[in-house]
Amino acid sequence: AQTVTQSQPEMSVQEAETVTLSCTYDTSESDYYLFWYKQPPSRQMILVIRQEAYKQQNATENRFSVNFQKAAKSFSLKISDSQLGDAAMYFCAYRSAGGATNKLIFGTGTLLAVQP
Amino acid sequence: DAEITQSPRHKITETGRQVTLACHQTWNHNNMFWYRQDLGHGLRLIHYSYGVQDTNKGEVSDGYSVSRSNTEDLPLTLESAASSQTSVYFCASSDLGLAGVNEQFFGPGTRLTVL
């Protein structure tokens, strides 16, 4: 069975600085998808960025980028030029690509605080 | 605009009562999911459905049931609520497609307290 591990329960960053959130996963599959979700205090789950395992190029969405290391099974999220609105819980998630399986497997989350 | 809604947003109930949480989506998605969120556990899958009349158990299905009579709705029922089921519940939906990312869209969540 696949597992997702986020080893940093809490992180803090100064406004305008860069922060990296860690995520590792375990799987025997070769094709899958990885996601980072943001959950602000409103509780709404917001997709931040996604990565297809077959793509070697790291995904980027504006100030958000990932460092995807397939061999190491690592999928970290880098937030550049941190803003107060980035303060939230961040979840890493895994999804198999095979068949019709659409289930997401989540990590336990990292609570990010942004200091002004 | 298409959306996914949950009701109620907050619910307090007593141990042993039956509770039903509603989930309604207008995306016309075939896939629907129920997760619970607990501190230290992230989101865990309770039940899911890939279409009308299809339901499947997830990681933490004991004490919960779902039924899918149409595309838009997947209600979650707690047959006899227990204090261990105090949690925040999220419904999500995604397109069926066998290929592609098929992003899941989440509802706003329901906070359930069982006293």
Boltz contact constraints between the chains, C-beta under 6 A:
constraints:
  - contact:
      token1: [A, 33]
      token2: [B, 101]
      max_distance: 6.0
  - contact:
      token1: [A, 43]
      token2: [B, 109]
      max_distance: 6.0
  - contact:
      token1: [A, 44]
      token2: [B, 108]
      max_distance: 6.0
  - contact:
      token1: [A, 45]
      token2: [B, 106]
      max_distance: 6.0
  - contact:
      token1: [A, 47]
      token2: [B, 103]
      max_distance: 6.0
  - contact:
      token1: [A, 50]
      token2: [B, 101]
      max_distance: 6.0
  - contact:
      token1: [A, 91]
      token2: [B, 42]
      max_distance: 6.0
  - contact:
      token1: [A, 100]
      token2: [B, 98]
      max_distance: 6.0
  - contact:
      token1: [A, 102]
      token2: [B, 31]
      max_distance: 6.0
  - contact:
      token1: [A, 102]
      token2: [B, 94]
      max_distance: 6.0
  - contact:
      token1: [A, 102]
      token2: [B, 102]
      max_distance: 6.0
  - contact:
      token1: [A, 103]
      token2: [B, 45]
      max_distance: 6.0
  - contact:
      token1: [A, 106]
      token2: [B, 42]
      max_distance: 6.0
  - contact:
      token1: [A, 106]
      token2: [B, 43]
      max_distance: 6.0
  - contact:
      token1: [A, 107]
      token2: [B, 42]
      max_distance: 6.0
  - contact:
      token1: [A, 108]
      token2: [B, 40]
      max_distance: 6.0
  - contact:
      token1: [A, 108]
      token2: [B, 42]
      max_distance: 6.0
  - contact:
      token1: [A, 109]
      token2: [B, 42]
      max_distance: 6.0
